């Protein structure tokens, strides 16, 4: 006879005995004491009232007694399912719910070990095991009698494994319990699988964006070298040859030719300076050689309006971080020159775990809520976002504009800020 049948039979026996005893006590014993003067309907009604009031407490006590008698100290299947339902309703995946499922599974079946496996067939890994000291488990055998596959939307997403003590096996009621648990856990494992998949996809997107930023910076450096070592070098050589030709023409009295060559030499030198400025804009050599503060200071020195730079004590950072901050500051300064008013201030502050910059102008400001970001602002935001940073714009009509950015940096480990 199944354990559940025995359990229900015990409860019914207790309840039947209770009802019989109440009627016997009230209708027979008390009726005999009251004698024939008592109304024949009063005592049966009184007995019915007592049974109605006491029935639920007695049923609960008898159920607890029957559970302990049939299942021992372990939880009954009903309690296991009820507890699991409550915990699934109040928990999120990742909060130890799988560990609680394994514990409930072990308690409800009296198993030596219960484990929750996650993954597809042939590639499952242990998600939780009870007791914890049995965490080292062998590979799962799906065809084993102690393994119950967990499905979500028709696909296998894991398994429940129940290892009973030697010489014992799962009863039919215990197998039914594990099957019900497998159905309830399917949603949790399915959600966890989706969550893991989305997290993996997000990491891949972040890594891809990071590679794109690195590739862009690498291409910028290559173009800067080619302009500096290629076109700029050739124009310098040409300028020197033009100067030599001018000197020869002047010695031979060809003043018109000498004047023409002098003008050509000046144009060539202007072209050299233009290419040099273009190369610095693509990727300034000082950024790679001397660091972020030196590069931004050089940018400020070349600006047509006063730009004040404050970055005392700023150290060096990985190349991709310095490049991202430099080009953001460069774009912000360019925008401030076009739309703001001097003086323009650039603040650079380094902490253990992040690098912050601010570009502040004294212009008329604007309504940020009505701003439509252009390609420059989008590029700035994308650069920082690819490194896990963020960009914010603060402005109000009549109070100027502040462009602020932060990007995470490697921790030094000395527990101090990079700048006091």
C-alpha positions, 0 to 999 in steps of 0.5 A: 500500500502506498505511503499516501494511502496509509497517510490518508487512512490514518487521518480518516480513522482519527477523524472518525474516532473523534466524531464518534467520541464526541457524539457518544460523549454528548448524546449518550453520556450527557443525555443520560445525565439530563434525562428525558426532560431534555429536548431530543434535538438539543444534544445532537445539535450541540454535538454537531456544533462541537464537531464543526468547531473542533474539526479543523484543529483535530484534522491538522493534529491528526495530519501532523501525527500521520505524517510523522508516523508515515514519513518520519522526520522528513517533510511530507510531499505536500509540505515539500511542494507547498514550501517550494511554491512559496519560495519560487514565488518570493525568490529570484534566480541567483538568490540560492533558490536552487540550493533550497530546491536541492534541500527540499528534494532531499528532505522530502525523499529521505535521500542521501544526496539530492542535486539540481543539474543545469544545462542541455543533455550531454553538457550538464553541470551541477547547479546545487547539491544537498548536503553541501559537503557532497558537492563533488559528484560524478557525471550525470547518467540521464538513463539512471532511475534516480534522474528526472529530466527538467523541461521548459517550453519542451526543451530539456534544461536540467535534471533532478538527481535523487540518490537514496541510501543503499538498498532502498529505492524511491517509492511511487509517491516519492517519484511523483513528488520529484516529478512534480518538483521537476515541473515546478523547477523547469521555469526557474532553470529556463529563466536562468538559462535565458538570463545566462544567454543574455548575459553572455550576449551582453559580454560579447557585445561589450567585447566587440565594442571594445575591440572596435574602439581599439581598432579605431585607435590603432587605425588613428595611430597608423594614419598619424604615422603615415602622415608624419613619416610619409606625406609630411616628410616628403613635403619637408624634403620638397620645401628644402629643395625649393629653398635650394633652388631659390638660393641658386636663382638669387645668386644668378640674378633671376629675381623673378624666379627667386621670388616665385620659388620663395612663394612656393616654399611658403605654401609648401611649409604651410602645407607641412603645418596643415598636415602636422595639425591634421596628424595631431588631430587624428592621434597626437603623438604626445598622448602616447608619449607623455600621457593624457594631461600633456596631450590635453594641455597641448590641445588647450595651448592651440585653442583660439580662446583661453582654455584652463586645464586642471589635472595636477597629479594625474598619472598614466592610464591604459592607452584605450582609456587615455584615448577615449578621454582625450577625444571626448575632451577634444570634442567637448572643447570644440563644441564649447568654442563654437557654442559657448563663451570663454573661459573654458575649463577642463578638470581631470580627476583620477580616483582608484577606480575611475577617471573623471573629466569635466569641460565647463564653459560660460556660455548662455546654456540650453535646455538639455531636455530638448537637446537632440544629440548630434553625431559628435555627442553620440561618438563621445558617449559610445566611446565611453560606453564601450569601456564601461563609462558614461557621459552626462550633459548639464546645462540651463539657459543662462548658466553655461554647460558642463560635459562630464564623463567617467570611465572605470580604471584599473585599481592601484591597490594602495587604497588612495586616490590618484589625486588629492 
